Amino acid sequence: CKICGKGFDCPSSVRNHETTHTGEKLYECKQCGKVLSHSSSFRSHMITHTGDGPQKCKICGKAFGCPSLFQRHERTHTGEKPYQCKQCGK
């Protein structure tokens, strides 16, 4: 985020986050109430409800429009932890 420095996996996530600083809200999901600022982010979000995403979990069926979020989700099933804490080594 250019305003607060918070990091994100997807460019669309950064854009959505930045609207928390500006107050801009354009697209609201009628299924869960989540508010998104861009049509592309809204379409990616709707994939979680429709299950029609390009990346679909073979274990639980959850769908994703963002490849990095899909990869992170897959690790919830495998228990893989690819990153190590720089302070404690865990």
N, C-alpha and C positions, 0 to 999 in steps of 0.2 A: 504494500500500500504506500502510495506516495505521501500520504498524510501522516500515518502513524508508524509505518515501517513493518507492519505485520506481514508475514510471508504466507503464500498459498501455493497449492499444487497446480491449479488451473488458472489461466488468465481470466476466464469468466468469473471465477471465484473472487479474484482481486477486484474486478469491476463491481460485482455485487456488494462486496464489503465496503468499497469506497462510498457507496450510496448511504451507508450508515452515518457518514460524516456530513453529507450534503442534504440528507433527508429525502432524496429523490426515490419515489416508489411508483413503478409503472404496471407491473404484472403481478396479480395475486392468484395463487392456486386455489381453486374452489374446493379441492379435495382435502387439503391439509392446512390452508391458510398462509403458507409461506409466501413472502413477497419478494419479487425479483425485479431488477432494474432493466434488464435487456431481454428482448424476445428470444435470442439464442440461449440465454441462461434458462429462460422459462421452458423452452422446448426440451433442453437437457434435463431439467427437473421433472417434467411430465413423464419422461421415460421411466422414472422410478415407480410411477403409478401404473403405466400401461404395460410395462415389461417388453417394449418393442425396441430396446436399445441395441446398438451394435456390439456391445460387450454384455454378455449375460452369464451370470454365475452358474456353473454346472451343478453346484451343490444345493443352493437354495433358490435359484431362479431369479434373483434380484438383477435388474438391468441397469446399465450405466451408460451415459453419453460421454463421459470423460474417462479416457484410458487410465490415468493415474489414480483416479478414485476407485476404479474397478480393481486395479492391482492392489491397492490398500485393502479393499474389502476381501479379496481372496486370502490375504494373510490372516484374517479373522478365523478362517477355517483351518488353515495349516499351522497356525501358531508361530509362523516365521517372524522373526524380529531382526530385520536387516540393518538396523542402526544401533550404534553403541553409544552410551552416555560418556561424554568426554571427562566427566568428573569422577564417576564411580566405576566405569567400565562395564556396567550391566547393559 
